[in-house]
């Protein structure tokens, strides 16, 4: 689908380019050396994931939270994240904060503890939480930036998972379940599974359907943790460019043995994304 950046340029022609990471699909998933983990994981190279965003929120009671969730730049004016980062389905939760004025997107971030002159802090102008969000169903939200993103890359939205066995998740989430947030952006190469595995693991607690992706090592060596929510599950296309396959949604904790993580499947929500942005 033609997806303009608002200046007449077709984003599909320039998206998904990383100057530091270039994997081509399909790749073998049998070599354990490929797998890092965000929990106690592997530090990424600076600039490897130019579409990765850190979300800051100014909480009315707590104050400024310098990293609350991840997000992904999909358009020079739009980022995408998990709906549960913004609006908890439990209405008494103190993190029901669907007010744009409270949020800031940090673009070009890598080491959160150092001012590297590559960061750009852009206020959020508009928030669109999927109207069907509830209990990790339709766990997706769009945020419109108050000004155009510059100096960073946009991830591709379209790409097939048919021949993809392994993708990469990134984030600044906790490196240990009870530890602090990671200072530098971390990455993990994780395998994809049939959704039936997650249906068996999570049972009736969360309804797993075609809008989800089941992914992650089952031996506890790979997993997302607190702070990784809303970040990207990105996969390499045959041409070497990266597309956004999923958004980190939920798991059993932080790399719990026997339990994969669950991501919001982007391809399932592409009609909604295009409809909302093209409005």
C-alpha positions as a Python dict, from the first residue, in 0.01 Angstrom:
ca = {
    (1, 'X'): (0, 0, 0),
    (2, 'X'): (119, 354, -77),
    (3, 'X'): (196, 525, 253),
    (4, 'X'): (302, 888, 215),
    (5, 'X'): (516, 1078, 464),
    (6, 'X'): (307, 1390, 410),
    (7, 'X'): (562, 1538, 170),
    (8, 'X'): (478, 1314, -126),
    (9, 'X'): (743, 1050, -58),
    (10, 'X'): (647, 684, -53),
    (11, 'X'): (774, 555, 282),
    (12, 'X'): (797, 197, 154),
    (13, 'X'): (1091, 303, -63),
    (14, 'X'): (1303, 426, 229),
    (15, 'X'): (1189, 225, 533),
    (16, 'X'): (1365, -46, 732),
    (17, 'X'): (1726, 41, 657),
    (18, 'X'): (1983, -19, 930),
    (19, 'X'): (2342, 60, 843),
    (20, 'X'): (2466, -172, 1121),
    (21, 'X'): (2239, -478, 1110),
    (22, 'X'): (2159, -662, 789),
    (23, 'X'): (2023, -1017, 813),
    (24, 'X'): (1858, -1188, 519),
    (25, 'X'): (1577, -1440, 558),
    (26, 'X'): (1537, -1730, 581),
    (27, 'X'): (1793, -1811, 850),
    (28, 'X'): (1856, -2122, 1058),
    (29, 'X'): (1706, -2126, 1409),
    (30, 'X'): (1918, -2421, 1528),
    (31, 'X'): (2231, -2234, 1636),
    (32, 'X'): (2200, -2132, 2000),
    (33, 'X'): (2471, -1871, 1954),
    (34, 'X'): (2212, -1654, 1775),
    (35, 'X'): (2009, -1606, 2089),
    (36, 'X'): (2077, -1328, 2333),
    (37, 'X'): (1817, -1201, 2573),
    (38, 'X'): (1685, -862, 2675),
    (39, 'X'): (1668, -997, 3029),
    (40, 'X'): (2037, -994, 3125),
    (41, 'X'): (2101, -955, 2755),
    (42, 'X'): (2312, -828, 2471),
    (43, 'X'): (2385, -460, 2420),
    (44, 'X'): (2296, -333, 2074),
    (45, 'X'): (2522, -123, 1856),
    (46, 'X'): (2449, 248, 1864),
    (47, 'X'): (2228, 341, 1570),
    (48, 'X'): (2142, -18, 1480),
    (49, 'X'): (1768, 29, 1542),
    (50, 'X'): (1696, 389, 1434),
    (51, 'X'): (1317, 349, 1467),
    (52, 'X'): (1329, 251, 1836),
    (53, 'X'): (1161, 508, 2061),
    (54, 'X'): (1162, 558, 2439),
    (55, 'X'): (841, 696, 2591),
    (56, 'X'): (859, 939, 2882),
    (57, 'X'): (554, 1032, 3085),
    (58, 'X'): (496, 1315, 3330),
    (59, 'X'): (278, 1149, 3590),
    (60, 'X'): (57, 1392, 3786),
    (61, 'X'): (137, 1218, 4115),
    (62, 'X'): (474, 1048, 4064),
    (63, 'X'): (650, 1307, 3846),
    (64, 'X'): (864, 1247, 3538),
    (65, 'X'): (924, 882, 3446),
    (66, 'X'): (1220, 898, 3208),
    (67, 'X'): (1145, 561, 3048),
    (68, 'X'): (805, 398, 3079),
    (69, 'X'): (763, 195, 2759),
    (70, 'X'): (911, 142, 2417),
    (71, 'X'): (756, 255, 2090),
    (72, 'X'): (839, 239, 1718),
    (73, 'X'): (862, 509, 1452),
    (74, 'X'): (646, 401, 1157),
    (75, 'X'): (602, 740, 987),
    (76, 'X'): (772, 1080, 1025),
    (77, 'X'): (472, 1194, 1231),
    (78, 'X'): (357, 869, 1394),
    (79, 'X'): (483, 615, 1646),
    (80, 'X'): (317, 293, 1756),
    (81, 'X'): (318, 129, 2098),
    (82, 'X'): (119, -109, 2319),
    (83, 'X'): (-217, 20, 2437),
    (84, 'X'): (-154, -108, 2791),
    (85, 'X'): (137, 137, 2820),
    (86, 'X'): (-111, 424, 2798),
    (87, 'X'): (-444, 306, 2920),
    (88, 'X'): (-480, 16, 3160),
    (89, 'X'): (-803, -178, 3121),
    (90, 'X'): (-830, -174, 3502),
    (91, 'X'): (-982, 171, 3549),
    (92, 'X'): (-845, 217, 3903),
    (93, 'X'): (-485, 180, 3789),
    (94, 'X'): (-277, 496, 3835),
    (95, 'X'): (-134, 457, 3485),
    (96, 'X'): (-452, 542, 3301),
    (97, 'X'): (-290, 833, 3121),
    (98, 'X'): (-435, 875, 2770),
    (99, 'X'): (-357, 1250, 2775),
    (100, 'X'): (-116, 1359, 2499),
    (101, 'X'): (26, 1652, 2697),
    (102, 'X'): (179, 1409, 2951),
    (103, 'X'): (384, 1214, 2696),
    (104, 'X'): (715, 1271, 2519),
    (105, 'X'): (878, 1051, 2255),
    (106, 'X'): (1256, 1031, 2276),
    (107, 'X'): (1394, 959, 1928),
    (108, 'X'): (1755, 870, 1850),
    (109, 'X'): (1813, 736, 2202),
    (110, 'X'): (2066, 464, 2281),
    (111, 'X'): (2229, 520, 2622),
    (112, 'X'): (1964, 671, 2848),
    (113, 'X'): (2225, 774, 3105),
    (114, 'X'): (2429, 989, 2866),
    (115, 'X'): (2334, 1295, 2662),
    (116, 'X'): (2476, 1193, 2325),
    (117, 'X'): (2349, 1481, 2108),
    (118, 'X'): (2157, 1233, 1890),
    (119, 'X'): (1839, 1244, 2100),
    (120, 'X'): (1531, 1438, 2001),
    (121, 'X'): (1250, 1486, 2254),
    (122, 'X'): (921, 1538, 2075),
    (123, 'X'): (592, 1607, 2258),
    (124, 'X'): (292, 1392, 2169),
    (125, 'X'): (4, 1571, 2002),
    (126, 'X'): (-259, 1297, 1969),
    (127, 'X'): (-319, 944, 2103),
    (128, 'X'): (-535, 677, 1938),
    (129, 'X'): (-587, 368, 2155),
    (130, 'X'): (-756, 83, 1971),
    (131, 'X'): (-1123, 94, 2066),
    (132, 'X'): (-1127, -284, 2120),
    (133, 'X'): (-843, -289, 2374),
    (134, 'X'): (-915, -507, 2678),
    (135, 'X'): (-706, -763, 2867),
    (136, 'X'): (-424, -762, 2606),
    (137, 'X'): (-672, -795, 2320),
    (138, 'X'): (-606, -531, 2051),
    (139, 'X'): (-306, -414, 2254),
    (140, 'X'): (-203, -139, 2014),
    (141, 'X'): (-203, 242, 2011),
    (142, 'X'): (-87, 519, 1780),
    (143, 'X'): (73, 846, 1891),
    (144, 'X'): (107, 1149, 1665),
    (145, 'X'): (422, 1356, 1709),
    (146, 'X'): (391, 1733, 1741),
    (147, 'X'): (662, 1780, 1478),
    (148, 'X'): (825, 1573, 1208),
    (149, 'X'): (1090, 1320, 1315),
    (150, 'X'): (1432, 1399, 1171),
    (151, 'X'): (1764, 1217, 1170),
    (152, 'X'): (1613, 875, 1243),
    (153, 'X'): (1481, 586, 1035),
    (154, 'X'): (1129, 453, 986),
    (155, 'X'): (1065, 79, 1007),
    (156, 'X'): (873, -95, 728),
    (157, 'X'): (520, -209, 809),
    (158, 'X'): (478, -474, 543),
    (159, 'X'): (667, -802, 519),
    (160, 'X'): (576, -1170, 529),
    (161, 'X'): (643, -1405, 820),
    (162, 'X'): (597, -1718, 609),
    (163, 'X'): (970, -1791, 574),
    (164, 'X'): (1087, -1615, 891),
    (165, 'X'): (1208, -1832, 1178),
    (166, 'X'): (1391, -1583, 1397),
    (167, 'X'): (1329, -1213, 1466),
    (168, 'X'): (1481, -951, 1696),
    (169, 'X'): (1323, -778, 1995),
    (170, 'X'): (1476, -461, 2138),
    (171, 'X'): (1420, -249, 2447),
    (172, 'X'): (1546, -77, 2760),
    (173, 'X'): (1350, -304, 2994),
    (174, 'X'): (1485, -462, 3310),
    (175, 'X'): (1781, -695, 3264),
    (176, 'X'): (1675, -888, 3575),
    (177, 'X'): (1319, -935, 3699),
    (178, 'X'): (1382, -729, 4013),
    (179, 'X'): (1656, -511, 3864),
    (180, 'X'): (1669, -160, 3717),
    (181, 'X'): (1595, -61, 3360),
    (182, 'X'): (1881, -116, 3114),
    (183, 'X'): (2081, 202, 3046),
    (184, 'X'): (2163, 108, 2686),
    (185, 'X'): (1931, -39, 2424),
    (186, 'X'): (1944, -420, 2426),
    (187, 'X'): (1848, -676, 2167),
    (188, 'X'): (1756, -1043, 2154),
    (189, 'X'): (1723, -1283, 1862),
    (190, 'X'): (1419, -1498, 1933),
    (191, 'X'): (1240, -1782, 1753),
    (192, 'X'): (877, -1768, 1638),
    (193, 'X'): (626, -2035, 1739),
    (194, 'X'): (284, -2145, 1630),
    (195, 'X'): (18, -1958, 1830),
    (196, 'X'): (-113, -2290, 1961),
    (197, 'X'): (187, -2305, 2195),
    (198, 'X'): (86, -1978, 2362),
    (199, 'X'): (-277, -2090, 2372),
    (200, 'X'): (-168, -2399, 2563),
    (201, 'X'): (54, -2201, 2801),
    (202, 'X'): (-177, -1910, 2882),
    (203, 'X'): (-506, -2098, 2865),
    (204, 'X'): (-820, -1898, 2943),
    (205, 'X'): (-636, -1610, 3117),
    (206, 'X'): (-574, -1434, 2784),
    (207, 'X'): (-746, -1525, 2459),
    (208, 'X'): (-468, -1585, 2202),
    (209, 'X'): (-587, -1531, 1845),
    (210, 'X'): (-461, -1435, 1499),
    (211, 'X'): (-386, -1083, 1622),
    (212, 'X'): (-102, -1221, 1836),
    (213, 'X'): (247, -1360, 1769),
    (214, 'X'): (393, -1625, 1997),
    (215, 'X'): (772, -1599, 2022),
    (216, 'X'): (1065, -1663, 2255),
    (217, 'X'): (1303, -1926, 2385),
    (218, 'X'): (1144, -2180, 2620),
    (219, 'X'): (1458, -2245, 2827),
    (220, 'X'): (1447, -1903, 2992),
    (221, 'X'): (1741, -1768, 2793),
    (222, 'X'): (1533, -1512, 2602),
    (223, 'X'): (1257, -1285, 2719),
    (224, 'X'): (1113, -938, 2743),
    (225, 'X'): (1072, -774, 3081),
    (226, 'X'): (920, -466, 3245),
    (227, 'X'): (996, -161, 3031),
    (228, 'X'): (1016, -352, 2702),
    (229, 'X'): (639, -325, 2638),
    (230, 'X'): (546, -133, 2326),
    (231, 'X'): (884, -195, 2165),
    (232, 'X'): (941, -370, 1833),
    (233, 'X'): (964, -729, 1725),
    (234, 'X'): (1140, -667, 1395),
    (235, 'X'): (1222, -917, 1125),
    (236, 'X'): (1446, -901, 819),
    (237, 'X'): (1291, -917, 474),
    (238, 'X'): (1453, -1097, 183),
    (239, 'X'): (1597, -766, 64),
    (240, 'X'): (1769, -717, 401),
    (241, 'X'): (1541, -437, 519),
    (242, 'X'): (1352, -460, 848),
    (243, 'X'): (977, -475, 896),
    (244, 'X'): (775, -449, 1215),
    (245, 'X'): (622, -789, 1280),
    (246, 'X'): (495, -723, 1630),
    (247, 'X'): (477, -501, 1937),
    (248, 'X'): (586, -638, 2275),
    (249, 'X'): (262, -704, 2466),
    (250, 'X'): (290, -952, 2755),
    (251, 'X'): (450, -1264, 2896),
    (252, 'X'): (462, -1475, 3209),
    (253, 'X'): (710, -1243, 3380),
    (254, 'X'): (1069, -1205, 3265),
    (255, 'X'): (1197, -1503, 3063),
    (256, 'X'): (1018, -1765, 3270),
    (257, 'X'): (1120, -2117, 3168),
    (258, 'X'): (861, -2286, 2948),
    (259, 'X'): (672, -1967, 2861),
    (260, 'X'): (718, -1768, 2540),
    (261, 'X'): (621, -1402, 2512),
    (262, 'X'): (324, -1267, 2321),
    (263, 'X'): (336, -979, 2072),
    (264, 'X'): (64, -782, 1896),
    (265, 'X'): (73, -890, 1530),
    (266, 'X'): (116, -585, 1305),
    (267, 'X'): (-16, -741, 985),
    (268, 'X'): (-350, -806, 1156),
    (269, 'X'): (-386, -437, 1242),
    (270, 'X'): (-253, -279, 922),
    (271, 'X'): (-604, -179, 797),
    (272, 'X'): (-667, -1, 1130),
    (273, 'X'): (-325, 169, 1122),
    (274, 'X'): (-366, 297, 767),
    (275, 'X'): (-723, 409, 832),
    (276, 'X'): (-630, 607, 1144),
    (277, 'X'): (-318, 771, 997),
    (278, 'X'): (-476, 854, 662),
    (279, 'X'): (-764, 1029, 833),
}
